[in-house]
Amino acid sequence: MLFKATVTASSLHVRQGPGSSYDSLGFVHMNDVLAVHDLDGSGTWVRVETTVTGEGWCSAKYLRPSADGNAFPWLAIAAAEVGVREYPGASTHPRILQYLASVDNLGQFDRSSDETAWCSCFMNWCVERSQINGTNSAWARSWHNWRQGLDDRVAIGPIAVFERNTPNAHGGHVGICVAQSDDQMLLLGGNQSNAVRYQWYPLDGTRGNTSYRLLSLRGL
């Protein structure tokens, strides 16, 4: 099991495969808690186990990863945004414009394009909607000094800050930790393959031509 998640819709299809075109196996309902075992390639559908239907697939948009207590209020807000994706070409997704508007260190052009790197903007938007001050910065590594550093074993809900390097650029990435293995972390975040989605990141290693290293976990 990757993590447990709570249903946020009044009723939610459990389907035979990862997508709305697959047949429904039945329904789960608001506040049901499901075990999440896997995710599809888009990072927006998850394979779950339920007491009613057995194993099947649900849209991740209507599931909130279950964290202990209320220590990470941004988690539910981020989960409800799953599936927001950059528009191809010159068009810009209006929701991503809202994310970009949550920081104060972008120029006018960058604030108007969903091609701007927006993982930190998304994180600021989620935190601010939790009635908490974020970093107000579009730079992912600004979160490395935010609030309180947490133990690496905190599993679901903290903000995870990564160093990110390519052959041509040095920077960072930020998202919300929802699961860990020995060498990877599953993040819920923005600008992950150009979308709000779930995606695995190396704790200290490479994916393609990009290297990642976990810097810290942050919380209240």
C-alpha positions as semicolon CSV with decimal commas, in nm:
position;residue;x (nm);y (nm);z (nm)
1;M;0,000;0,000;0,000
2;L;0,126;0,349;-0,089
3;F;-0,108;0,546;0,138
4;K;-0,467;0,569;0,260
5;A;-0,707;0,823;0,111
6;T;-1,048;0,960;0,205
7;V;-1,324;1,003;-0,054
8;T;-1,427;1,369;-0,092
9;A;-1,712;1,325;-0,345
10;S;-2,066;1,231;-0,244
11;S;-2,023;0,919;-0,457
12;L;-1,730;0,807;-0,671
13;H;-1,702;0,537;-0,938
14;V;-1,455;0,256;-0,888
15;R;-1,366;0,156;-1,244
16;Q;-1,205;-0,144;-1,411
17;G;-0,918;0,068;-1,542
18;P;-0,761;0,414;-1,508
19;G;-1,005;0,635;-1,696
20;S;-1,370;0,732;-1,721
21;S;-1,416;0,516;-2,032
22;Y;-1,374;0,197;-1,827
23;D;-1,680;0,021;-1,686
24;S;-1,782;0,097;-1,329
25;L;-1,747;-0,174;-1,065
26;G;-1,957;0,020;-0,816
27;F;-1,938;0,325;-0,594
28;V;-1,759;0,447;-0,285
29;H;-1,895;0,739;-0,086
30;M;-1,787;1,051;0,100
31;N;-1,556;0,985;0,396
32;D;-1,490;0,623;0,295
33;V;-1,121;0,544;0,351
34;L;-0,948;0,348;0,073
35;A;-0,609;0,184;0,047
36;V;-0,414;0,321;-0,253
37;H;-0,178;0,066;-0,408
38;D;-0,063;0,217;-0,737
39;L;-0,107;0,504;-0,983
40;D;-0,135;0,521;-1,359
41;G;0,110;0,689;-1,597
42;S;-0,077;1,020;-1,587
43;G;-0,051;1,041;-1,208
44;T;-0,421;1,130;-1,191
45;W;-0,582;0,786;-1,142
46;V;-0,504;0,549;-0,855
47;R;-0,559;0,178;-0,801
48;V;-0,752;0,129;-0,479
49;E;-0,887;-0,150;-0,264
50;T;-1,238;-0,123;-0,120
51;T;-1,452;-0,348;0,094
52;V;-1,739;-0,320;-0,158
53;T;-1,576;-0,365;-0,501
54;G;-1,237;-0,513;-0,425
55;E;-0,960;-0,358;-0,637
56;G;-1,033;-0,097;-0,902
57;W;-0,939;0,252;-1,017
58;C;-1,059;0,594;-0,897
59;S;-0,992;0,949;-1,007
60;A;-0,733;1,092;-0,767
61;K;-0,903;1,432;-0,782
62;Y;-1,174;1,307;-0,545
63;L;-0,944;1,142;-0,293
64;R;-0,759;1,316;-0,008
65;P;-0,446;1,142;0,123
66;S;-0,507;1,070;0,489
67;A;-0,256;1,243;0,718
68;D;-0,253;1,218;1,095
69;G;-0,438;1,508;1,256
70;N;-0,466;1,850;1,092
71;A;-0,096;1,935;1,072
72;F;-0,091;1,971;0,692
73;P;-0,402;2,165;0,582
74;W;-0,262;2,229;0,232
75;L;-0,286;1,857;0,150
76;A;-0,662;1,852;0,088
77;I;-0,643;2,172;-0,117
78;A;-0,369;2,032;-0,341
79;A;-0,547;1,700;-0,392
80;A;-0,859;1,876;-0,523
81;E;-0,647;2,036;-0,798
82;V;-0,526;1,707;-0,948
83;G;-0,567;1,711;-1,325
84;V;-0,502;2,083;-1,386
85;R;-0,267;2,082;-1,684
86;E;-0,090;2,336;-1,901
87;Y;-0,270;2,418;-2,226
88;P;-0,068;2,340;-2,539
89;G;0,052;2,625;-2,758
90;A;0,000;2,991;-2,675
91;S;-0,311;2,944;-2,459
92;T;-0,279;2,954;-2,080
93;H;-0,484;2,762;-1,826
94;P;-0,674;3,018;-1,613
95;R;-0,621;2,815;-1,296
96;I;-0,245;2,818;-1,343
97;L;-0,264;3,197;-1,376
98;Q;-0,410;3,196;-1,024
99;Y;-0,115;2,990;-0,903
100;L;0,129;3,232;-1,067
101;A;-0,045;3,530;-0,904
102;S;0,029;3,389;-0,556
103;V;0,395;3,502;-0,567
104;D;0,548;3,848;-0,592
105;N;0,879;3,790;-0,773
106;L;0,762;3,723;-1,128
107;G;0,758;3,978;-1,408
108;Q;0,445;4,054;-1,606
109;F;0,530;3,814;-1,890
110;D;0,607;3,521;-1,660
111;R;0,288;3,581;-1,460
112;S;0,081;3,546;-1,777
113;S;0,215;3,216;-1,915
114;D;0,164;2,859;-1,796
115;E;0,505;2,783;-1,950
116;T;0,660;2,954;-1,646
117;A;0,793;2,706;-1,390
118;W;0,507;2,698;-1,139
119;C;0,570;2,427;-0,876
120;S;0,645;2,686;-0,606
121;C;0,357;2,906;-0,722
122;F;0,123;2,610;-0,680
123;M;0,262;2,539;-0,333
124;N;0,216;2,905;-0,231
125;W;-0,142;2,901;-0,362
126;C;-0,227;2,589;-0,160
127;V;-0,065;2,717;0,159
128;E;-0,227;3,061;0,129
129;R;-0,569;2,901;0,083
130;S;-0,498;2,728;0,414
131;Q;-0,480;3,077;0,571
132;I;-0,103;3,040;0,620
133;N;0,171;3,260;0,481
134;G;0,385;3,091;0,219
135;T;0,717;3,211;0,078
136;N;0,567;3,445;-0,187
137;S;0,847;3,323;-0,414
138;A;0,842;3,139;-0,745
139;W;1,174;2,974;-0,653
140;A;1,124;2,619;-0,529
141;R;1,421;2,627;-0,293
142;S;1,272;2,925;-0,105
143;W;1,078;2,659;0,087
144;H;1,401;2,514;0,230
145;N;1,397;2,791;0,494
146;W;1,019;2,801;0,549
147;R;0,878;2,729;0,893
148;Q;1,000;2,412;1,066
149;G;1,220;2,133;0,937
150;L;1,070;1,788;0,998
151;D;1,210;1,440;1,043
152;D;1,257;1,257;0,711
153;R;1,032;0,978;0,839
154;V;0,721;1,201;0,841
155;A;0,528;1,021;0,568
156;I;0,218;1,208;0,448
157;G;0,167;1,583;0,422
158;P;0,495;1,773;0,469
159;I;0,630;2,000;0,199
160;A;0,932;1,835;0,036
161;V;1,207;2,056;-0,107
162;F;1,445;1,916;-0,368
163;E;1,758;2,035;-0,538
164;R;1,714;1,984;-0,913
165;N;1,993;1,995;-1,172
166;T;2,012;1,944;-1,546
167;P;2,319;1,976;-1,770
168;N;2,215;2,337;-1,841
169;A;2,039;2,459;-1,525
170;H;2,052;2,451;-1,146
171;G;1,736;2,492;-0,942
172;G;1,482;2,305;-0,735
173;H;1,143;2,142;-0,709
174;V;0,880;2,145;-0,435
175;G;0,575;1,929;-0,369
176;I;0,391;1,743;-0,094
177;C;0,520;1,408;0,030
178;V;0,257;1,131;0,027
179;A;0,473;0,815;0,029
180;Q;0,835;0,702;0,040
181;S;1,042;0,401;-0,058
182;D;1,410;0,345;0,020
183;D;1,522;0,565;-0,268
184;Q;1,216;0,754;-0,397
185;M;0,944;0,988;-0,275
186;L;0,593;1,017;-0,417
187;L;0,498;1,382;-0,447
188;L;0,165;1,552;-0,501
189;G;0,256;1,878;-0,668
190;G;0,224;2,129;-0,947
191;N;0,426;2,149;-1,268
192;Q;0,498;1,777;-1,247
193;S;0,513;1,679;-1,613
194;N;0,325;2,008;-1,676
195;A;0,032;1,917;-1,448
196;V;-0,094;1,887;-1,093
197;R;-0,046;1,515;-1,037
198;Y;0,127;1,243;-0,837
199;Q;0,481;1,156;-0,944
200;W;0,783;0,973;-0,806
201;Y;1,116;1,155;-0,752
202;P;1,458;1,013;-0,656
203;L;1,567;1,104;-0,304
204;D;1,923;1,138;-0,432
205;G;1,964;1,028;-0,791
206;T;1,873;1,087;-1,153
207;R;1,566;1,056;-1,370
208;G;1,647;1,098;-1,736
209;N;1,901;1,380;-1,763
210;T;1,785;1,547;-1,440
211;S;1,930;1,486;-1,095
212;Y;1,736;1,536;-0,772
213;R;1,835;1,549;-0,406
214;L;1,598;1,591;-0,112
215;L;1,697;1,898;0,090
216;S;1,432;1,901;0,363
217;L;1,075;1,839;0,470
218;R;0,888;2,142;0,604
219;G;0,583;2,182;0,820
220;L;0,417;2,408;1,078
